[in-house]
Amino acid sequence: MSVIIAIAVLGGLTLLLAVMLVIANKKLYVYEDPRIDVVEGMLPHANCGACGYPGCRPFAEALVGGKILPGKCTVSSSEGVEAIAEYLGVAMGAEEKQVARLACAGGTNVARNKAKYKGMETCQAASLVSGGGKGCFWGCLGFGDCEAVCDFDAIHMDEHGLPVVDEDKCTACGDCVEVCPKDLFSIQPINNRLWVACKNLEAGDEILEDCQVACTACGRCAMDASGDLITMENNLPVIHYGVEELTKDPIQRCPTGAIVWLDQKLGAIKGRDSNPVIRKSEREIGFS
């Protein structure tokens, strides 16, 4: 008899729990638009975060929810954006592509190390030992942490140990910004072609002993720029994008080429008065 009672109790309890689960399922059910899966499948699955969302899935949810337009994804091809827009029946929208920019041109052929660093060959590690040993405290250390952390193969180290960003591959994910111990990278609109390729805060020609392409704070770029486009702050030119039309005028009289025009095909273009860089070999280590 006791066995029958036990079975009945267990059976009743099981039935009660089942009913509760059914009710909870109906009450707590959250509808998800099936188009989200379709749109997610049409995205590049870069999960780079350049769109402002933590991944392609949240971005797809925002697209289907009408919060943004497909053009917000700067990693998708124009054909991919058009396909998503056609599927959702919305406008494509447009978003200026963002890319990583490096504020340093001090490769081994123009910049001097005052000490030879030996240890773990990463910028993060080297920076902890007296700043890395480079003559210019603000300069790139050249161990390629940015190249290693880039999941999109958009950064490679050139022959002089300086990072080069491939604008076509860059997704503006910001990983290089976070990993650089010298804070040399920033995310910029691709059309910000006028660029200060230096972060040196010292004024005067003495810095040229350590880096031949450093900014000396002469201020000629600010003088030649239209309106309030460029101001000198902490001995360094600051470009106020959006204030005036960008032109190549500010780069022309720069004696070191610290301010450049970034051409999409030709790379960094220096002004007419900039001293040409001829040296190809590594500069010697020392103080003189």
Sequence and secondary structure as in RCSB ss.txt:
>XXXX:A:sequence
MSVIIAIAVLGGLTLLLAVMLVIANKKLYVYEDPRIDVVEGMLPHANCGACGYPGCRPFAEALVGGKILPGKCTV
SSSEGVEAIAEYLGVAMGAEEKQVARLACAGGTNVARNKAKYKGMETCQAASLVSGGGKGCFWGCLGFGDCEAVC
DFDAIHMDEHGLPVVDEDKCTACGDCVEVCPKDLFSIQPINNRLWVACKNLEAGDEILEDCQVACTACGRCAMDA
SGDLITMENNLPVIHYGVEELTKDPIQRCPTGAIVWLDQKLGAIKGRDSNPVIRKSEREIGFS
>XXXX:A:secstr
 HHHHHHHHHHHHHHHHHHHHHHHHHHH     THHHHHHHHS      TTSSSSHHHHHHHHHTTSS GGG SS
S HHHHHHHHHHHTS       EEEEE     TTTB BSS   SS SHHHHHTTGGGSBSSTTS   S HHHHH 
TTS EEE TTS EEE TTT     HHHHH TT  EEEEETT  EEE       SGGGGGTBTT      HHHHHS
STTSEEEETTEEEE BTTB   SGGGTT SS  EEEEETTTEEE  TTS      S   SS  
